[in-house]
Amino acid sequence: MSAGNGLAVRRRAQRLLAAVTEAGSTQNWQPYSTDPEELRYPAKIFVWVRWFLHGASILELVYRPTATFLTYSVYISFLVLLATINGVVHYRVVAGRSVTLRWMLGLSLLDVFIITAGTAVGGGLNNNLFYLLYYPSLAWFAVFFGSFRLSFGWATVVAAAYAIVCLSVGAGLDFEAKEEKILFGRIVVMYAVVASVNLLARAERIRRQRAVTRERELQRERIELSQTIHDTTAQSVFMIGIGIDTARELIKKPDGELEAKLEATSALSKSAMWELRHPIDAGLIFEGRTLSRVLQLHAASFETITSIPAEVVLTGTEPSLPSVTRSRLFSIAHNALTNALRHARPSKVSIVVDFEDEGLRMSVSDDGIGLPDDYAERGHGFRYMRANAERINGRLHVQSGSRGTGTTVMCEIEYDPT
């Protein structure tokens, strides 16, 4: 087995171990969110559904009554208690008060207790009303708490309580009449309800979390772009204006000061034009272009603007990368080229991207004068590059030597198997 294959096997084993550890972690038994604002809307729907069920239960009791007075008294007591608690929660929702998972858990516990007690009073398995209320109660638990394991654990508790009541109330189950099959079917439906609702709730949460994550990424990019324009392009354009005004004053003088000023102004204009290529070419990423193609176009723009030869070397096949990953890698490459243009005075630059089975390695190299010892504390370029690498779970390495060996900025990332 080659060293590369051995490394790939070790990485897969590490990922498998991490997946097993994550599956058994307590985090999977916790609700996905405790944000009161996120809970407010489903809580509002929840209380209205409960009012509807209260109304339906009252109608069931008063229409062609068949139970005894004592049984009706117990049922009415339960309904009054539920209506009181539901009214309190409804008031908190309408008044904009805090609604937490503790309230939802308390309502779920109360619901299960009252439904189980009502089932016991009504005769256990033969009660054709109360056991139906388990289903919406379990469904709302799955909506609020989200965790698949937590929801199934709660369904198991509810199923056990219902089974105990059916087995112990009155004469218990009539096995000759195969009533145990009826009990089994009702319990299976409990799990089916929890699984279905949990799947839908999880899909909605994932969609919302992705939208929120993307919005945060866009907001961060807007802030960084604003800072970049302020620190680079805006100042360059300002200095170009000053250079032009100074050149106008020096045009009548015979010395070489005018030539030096025009040369500096020309350099500033190239720097400004290069900075403007960042948002222009970054837009190609979000149009669906591959990282390889965008880097090739960006290197061509660099050579056209600066007259410094730039090449892109690609090895392997580029996989389908998320737009955020491609955007961050592109920004790292752009910042590395910018540093080479401003500080290194190189005769050539190169971008090398190695697409491997487990990840990629991108390096930007120049043959300039190298970096000073305190390069990391100067400006924002390296800080931005390191932050971009960390946001895509990558690592940034910087190597710098004497003139002729120049500087290499390298970013390594592993592909996300999901």
N, C-alpha and C positions, 0 to 999 in steps of 0.2 A: 504494500500500500504506500503510495507517495505521501510526501509531507502535506501537500495540499488537501488530498483526500482525508488524511488523518485529522487535519484541522477542521474540515467540514463535518466529519463524524462527531468530533468533540463538541462543536457548536450545536449540532442537532440534539445531542444528549443533554447539553446544558439547558436548551430551550424546553425539552421534554420535562426535565426535572423542575424547571421554573413553572411550567404549566400545571404539573401535579401539585406543587406547593401552593400555587395560587388558587387552585380548585378547592383545597382544604382550608384555606385561610379564613379567618373570621370576617374578613371584609366582604366575602360573598354571602354572609348571613346578615349583613347590615342593609338597611334601606338605601336607595340610590341618592336621595336628596332629602334634606330637612329644611329647605328654603320655604319660609311661610308664603312668599308670593307664588311659588310654584304649586303649593298645596291649596291656595285659595279657590281657584276655579273648580277643580274636581270636588273640593269640599262643598262648594255651593250647589253643584249638581247632586252631590250625595244627599244633602239634607232635603232637597226637593223630591228625590226618589223615595226617601224614607217617608215623607208626608204622603206620597201616593200609596205606598204600601200600608201606611196606617189607615188611610181611607178605604182601601180594598179590604183590609182585615175587619174593619167595623161593618162594612157592607156584608161580609161573609157571616158575621155574627148575628146581625139583625134579620137577615133574609132567611126565612123558613128555619128558625132555630130548632135544634134537636138536642143540644146538650142540657145538662142540669143547671140549676141556678148557681150552685157552688162553682161549677166549672166556668160558667160565664163570669162570675165575680172575679175569679183568678185571671181570666183572659183580659177583662177590662182593667184590672189593676196593672197588668203588664203593659197594656197599651198606654195607660196614663203615664206610667214611668218612662216609657220610650218617648212619648210625645213631649214630656218635660225636658228630658235630656236633649232631644233633637231641637227643641225650641231655644235652648241655651246656645247650642252650636250655631243655629241659624242666626241668632242675634249677633254673635261674634263675627260671623261672616259678613252680614249686612252692615254692621257698624265699623268694619275695617279693623277689627281687633285681630290679634295674633292667633293663627290656627296652626297647631303643631301636630307632629306625629303622635304625641302622647294623647291628644284628644281623640285622634282617629283610632289609636289602639284601645283606649278606654271604651269608645263606642263599639268596637268590634267585640271586645270581651263581654260587654253588656248584652249585645245582640245574641251572641252564642249562648250566654247564660239563660236569657229569657226564652229563646227559641227551644233550647233543650228542656227547660222547665215546662214550657207549654206543651212540648211533645210528650213529656212524662204525664202531665195532667190529662192530656187527651187520649192516652192509651198506648203510647209507644208507636210501633210500626204502623198500626191501623189509623193513626192520625193523618188525615190527608191534607192538612193545611200547613202545620208549622214546619215540617221538614223542608217544604219548598223554599222557606225563607232562608235556609242555610246558603242557598246558591247565590243570591245577590250579596249576602254578607261576605262570603268568600271572594266574590268577584271584586268588591270594593277594597277588601284587604290587599288583594294582588295589585290593584291600581295604586294604592297609596304607598305600599312598602316596596313594590317592584322586585325585590330579590326573589329569584326563583326558589332557592332553598328555603328561605324564610316563609314564603307563601305555601310551599308544599309541607313544611313542618307544621304550619298553622292548620292546613287542611287535614293533616294526620290527627292533630289534637281534636278537631271538630268531629272527624269521622269516628274516632274512638269514643267520644262523649255520646254521639248518637247511637253507636252500636251498644254501648253499655246500657243506655236507656231502653233500647229495643229488647235487649236480652233480659233485663231485670224487672221491667214494669209488667204487672199483671202476671199472665202465664208465660210471658216471654215469647219466643218465636215458635211457631208451629212448623216443625221440620217435616211433618207428613204432608203439609200443604206447600212445602218448599218456599216458606217465607224467607229463608236465609238467602235465596237467590234475589228476592226483591231488595233486601237490605244491601247485598253486595252491589247490585245495579245502581242503587242510589248513591252509594259511596264512590263508585267509579265515576259517576257524573260529577261529584264534588271535585275530584281531581281533574277531570276534563275541563270544568269551568275555570279552575285556577290556572291550568296550563294555557288555555286559550287566551284568557284575559292578560296573563303575565306576558305572553308572547307579543300581544298587541301593544301593551304598555311599554315593554322593553324597546320595541321597534320605534315607537314615538319618542321615547327618551333618547335613543341613539340619534335619531334625526335631529332632535332639538339640540343635543350636545354638539353634534357636528356643526350645526349652523352657528351656535354660540362660539365654538372654537374658531371657525373660519372668520367670523366677525371680529374676534379679538386679534387674529393674525392680520387681518386687513387694517384694523386700527393701529396696530403696532407698526405695520409697514408704512402707513400714512405718516405717523410720527417720525419714523426714521427718515423717510423721504424728505419731509419738511426740514428736519435737522441737517440732512445732507445738502439740500439746496441752500440753506442758510449758511452753512460752513464752507461751501465750495463754490457753487455756481453763482450765487448772489454776490459773494465777495469778489469773485473773478470778474464778473461783469462790471462791478463798481470800479475795480482797479483798471480795467480796460478803458473806462471813461476817463479816469484820471490820466492814464498814459496818453490818450489821444489829445487831451487838453494840454498836457506838458509838451507833447510833440509840436503842437501848433505854436507854442511859445519858442521852441528851440529851432524851428525851421529856418530862421534867418541867421542862426549862428553857424560858423564854419567848422566847429570841432566835431568830434565823434560822439558827443553825448546824445544827439538825436538818433543815431543808428542804434546805440545801446537801448535807448528807451523804446524804439520801435520793435527791437528784437524781444524785449521783455513783454511788450504788449501782445506780440504775436504768440508768445508762449502761453500767456494767460488766455488768449482766445481759443487756443487748441485745448487747454485744460477745461474751459467752459463747455466747448463743443463735446468733449469726451464725457463730461458729467451728464450732459443732456441725453447721451445715448443710453444711460442706465434705465430711466423710466420707459424710454421708447422700446428698447429691446426686451425689457422685463415683461412688457405687454404681450410679447409673442409667447411667453410661457403660458399665460392664461388663455391664449387662443388655441392651445393644444399642441404647440410645437415641442419637439423633443429637446432635451437638454443639449444633446450633441449638436443639433442644427443651430440652436440659439447661440451656443458658444462659438461656432464657426462664423456666424454672421457678426458676432460681437468682436471677434479677433480681426475680421476684415475691416470693420469700422475703426478699430484701434490703429491698424496699419495705415489706413487712408488718412486719418486725422493727424497722426503723430509722425508718419514716415518711418516708424520703427517696425521692422519685420516681425510678424506674429504668426505662429503656426499652431494648429490644433492636432494632436495625435490621439486617436481613439483605438482602444483594444477591447475585444469582446463585443457583446450585443447589449445595447441599452434596454433594460426592462421597462415595464410601464410604471413610472414613478408618479407619486402624487404631485400635484401642482405646487404645493407648499414646499416639498423637498426640492423640486427643480428650481423654484424661485430662490430658496436659501443658498443653494449651491451656485447659482448664477451670481448672486450678490457677493459671495465670497470671491469668485473669480474676478468680478469687476473691481472690487476693492484692492485685490492684489495687483491688478494691472494699473490701477490708479497710483498706488504707492510706487510702482516701478517707473511710471511716467514722471512723477513729481520729484522723486528723491534718488533713484538709482542711476540715472543717465545710462541706460542699457543700449547695446547695439542690436539686441534681439530679445524677444520673449517667446515663451512656449506654454501651451496649456496641454497637459497630458491627463486623459481620463481612462482608467482601467476598470471596465465592467466585469466583475467576477461573479461566481455563483452565489456567494454569501453577502456581497456588498460591493461598494465601489471605492476607488481612490482617485481623487482629483488633485493635481498639483499644478501650480503656476510658478514658472521659473524665469529668471532674468540673469543676464551676465554683467550686471552693474556693479556698483561700488560697495554693495552690502549695506547692512543695517548698523546703526549705533547700538551700544549696549543698552541704552534706555529707550529703545524703540517702542516698547509696550506702553510707556507712559506718555508718548507723544501723540496728540490728536485722538481721533475716534476710530480710525480705520481698523486696527487690529482688535479693538474691543468689539466692534460690530461683527467682524469675521468670526471671532470666538463665540459670540452670542448666537449667531446664525448656525454655527456648527452644533452647539449644544441644543438648540431648539429642534433639530432633527436627529438628536441622539448620536451625534458624530463627535469626532476628535480633530482638533486643529493642531498642526505641527508647523513650526517655523524654523528653517535652517538658513544661516547667513554666513558667508565667508568673505574672503578678500576679493579685490577686483578681478574679474575674470570668472570667478565661481559664482558670484552674485548671491541671489536670495531665492529660496524655494518656499512657497506656502502650500501646505498639503492638508487636505481634509479627507478623512476616512469615515464612512458610515456603513452600517450593516442593514440589509434589507429587512423590513418588517414583514414577518411571515403572514400576517393577517391582511 
